Amino acid sequence: MTDQHIASAFDRDLEEIQAHLMKMGGMVEDAIREGAKSLKRRDEELADTVRKNDKKIDALDLQIQEECARVLALRQPIASDLRTVLTVMKVAANLERIGDYAKNMAKRTTVLVHMPPIDGASGAIKRMAGEAQSMLTDALDAYIRRDADLAHDVRQRDLEIDQMYNALFREFLTFMMEDPRNISSCMHLHFIAKNIERMGDHVTSIADQVIYLVTGEMPDEARPKGNAPNYEIPSSSETGAKG
């Protein structure tokens, strides 16, 4: 097989893989949007759909990882082609994690629909999720366009997610101190807000990979981070376990 044929075969393989990546990205965007909508509307059926659709996201991630591994083994790409394949693998892994957090949001919603609502909480979380989804849309657009400037912009916007999370954290604390009956609802809502904050971190990682793809180097400057409360979610329940 000539070098030209090998290059053409690699281009076809990569085009197909990247089409799968964009499909996966669209599915994850839908999961964030529908997960937030299910909370806002207290729609248990929609939340259940989000949970079930996460299996499709996981399956597509596995397919992408396997196809990338096959391309690396058979085509042995070098230089920028190798960067592209490695970037696809890492972007897909980040998308899978974001999908898990959307699924966790839906799981919490199925509990919250049976509890008294907390005034303004679902709307605030929906706005926070909307910002995370917007960041993801722009990060994927930056990948398609090979736009490092847009990727840098996405990185900066993660600070907004952190600030929104911090404000919600303080608000939930206030609700819990004012009335102990709010504790269970506020804890579930806090877990959801933390999931969205972590979505922002993974979107920022996607932006980092885009910058690496375009420039060949990871960003030098540290990502802007808000001063998050020193409170961590138990990993056993919120790390995206399948189910």
Order of alpha helices (4+ residues) and beta strands (2+ residues): alpha-alpha-alpha-alpha-alpha-alpha-alpha
